[in-house]
Amino acid sequence: MGSEFNTKSASRSAATDHDVVIIGAGFTGLYAVHRLRDKLNMRVQAFESGSGVGGTWFWNRYPGARCDFESIHYSFSFSKELQQEWKWSERFASQPEILEYLQHVATRFDLERSFQFNTQVTAMRWNDVNNYWTVETDDGKTCTARFVISGVGNLSVPKEQDFPGAEVFKGDIYNTGRWPHTPVDFTGKRVGIIGTGASGIQAIPMIAKRAKHLTVFQRTPNFAAPLRNVPMTDEEMDDVRSRYDELRDASRNNFIGAPYEPPQESAMALSAEERRAVYDRYYDGGGFRMLASTFQDLLIDRAANDTVADYLRERIAERVQDPAVAELLSPRDHAYGTKRPPFESNYYEAFNRDNVKLVDVKKNPIQCITEKGVCTEDAEYEFDVIVLATGFDAFTGPLLNLGIEGRDGLKLSERWSDGPKTYLGLAAHGFPNLFMLMGPQSAAAIYNNPLAIEDHVEFASDLIEHMQKNAFTTFEVSANAEAEWGAHIQEVASHTLFPTTQSAYNGANIPGKPRVLMIYVGGAPAYRKICADVVEANYRGFDITGKRRG
Ligand code: N01
């Protein structure tokens, strides 16, 4: 049985192969298939470039990869049965367990049959006459669909290699974002790792344990606080299961989408001792609490931020034996939290090991990769293995990779040549019937992703259902709504310290990328309210047009 968009009449001019094409088999694509196919009864075709489900958790298999929201919160809430039956073995699950969870979700809801795996979408063109998308894939085929839902995520296109010479290197080079499926054995090897973002910070202690020697090339130090991962007991899991509704409600009402204690108003309102007690408590508490439960003004007031930055630098100095190494690991260039904060397990202690060396490549930039290893301005380092933990072409890269052409042949790459333009980070003017879920300018960057994804998938499916019921064919966000949203996200950010930092949030990690803040920093509850108000106001900002013939 098909949906209302299904063409029963041969005379209908806008017949499409599918009602919806969904791109990606991560959290977003999986839930979108379930929602559109099984709840709205639509004809869905999904594509995934990998050979299986998992998205981020399919590709990022590097040692140490694990989530840094507790798994009981970093998981789907849409099915109570799923919540009740799944047991997490650790507080912060590792990549293999999250992948296993997503495979379980796919099997439980019979999602894989809607996916064509090993298939990359290479181009998408909007048909102005008949109001549908033509989608091309790298198997040389094309198909048509009324709607396209992108679930390609923010961090699925690794940053291109900056270093000439990789092809002559005699050893192996691995990128954390495209890790092999067979285990990489570092035992007895000389390893070099480039990058000390969240991925490098997770991988370094794990590689250090195995490698003969590990050289860490650091350009910019990061403020990392402890993750504090521990096993989950059966009693804890039972307790969580009995309170899941309450926990999910609390998550959705929290700034970053997890049920953490709310922060106090100001770091500056307390004495130094009182403040330190708060920092100690949440440093010991683990994960995002260090940012989310301490003080509201950390992301607003530089003086307040300096107090947490000083605290974190002190903790680094306590944990790293060599004061020169500790200083090199201590950030001094940005306010805490204005780059995505990483969380660590024995990261700083790794630098106390005899087999680990830290190299400052801000002072001596990497010049090239050679047959033997890595050349900086003043030395050549010899390796058997090089690990690139150099990050992603974040937010816009995955969407620009799809070769999207909208109304009147408008290329997304041209439209976004000076930065992304969207409405709510969900859709863009000139690109009708295309949902860019978790896209740039949404709250995705600092909102516990599975819940953020549920919000976005439900927004898209509710709008499509509304169109089905009213026999509309086409939605397009208005130019005004898009411009106002762009101005709003910059206005919200202007009251914070985010604009003071160069990072992947504003494209600064990719040479030549436009420097513009690409994230909404107002927090999950504010973002959810804005989206709910848009729906309440009959999808304000969305021009919904066209009556189906049939
Ligand atoms: O990437 P990054 P990532 N020469 O961009 C360095 C998520 N995530 O993969 O800062 C030398 O943060 C670069 O140096 P600099 C999370 O959202 C989540 O680590 O540009 N160095 C930096 O140190 C995160 O934000 C988890 O000076 C070069 C590093 O490479 C996002 O993924 C785990 C260089 C890149 O850091 C990205 O994190 C992992 C060069 N030419 C990731 N180019 C969880 O726990 C780049 N670098 C859920």
Boltz pocket constraint, residues with backbone or C-beta under 6 A from the ligand:
constraints:
  - pocket:
      binder: B
      contacts: [[A, 66], [A, 67], [A, 68], [A, 69], [A, 155], [A, 162], [A, 176], [A, 194], [A, 195], [A, 196], [A, 197], [A, 198], [A, 199], [A, 200], [A, 201], [A, 202], [A, 217], [A, 218], [A, 219], [A, 220], [A, 340], [A, 343], [A, 361], [A, 366], [A, 389], [A, 390], [A, 391], [A, 392], [A, 445], [A, 504], [A, 509]]
      max_distance: 6.0
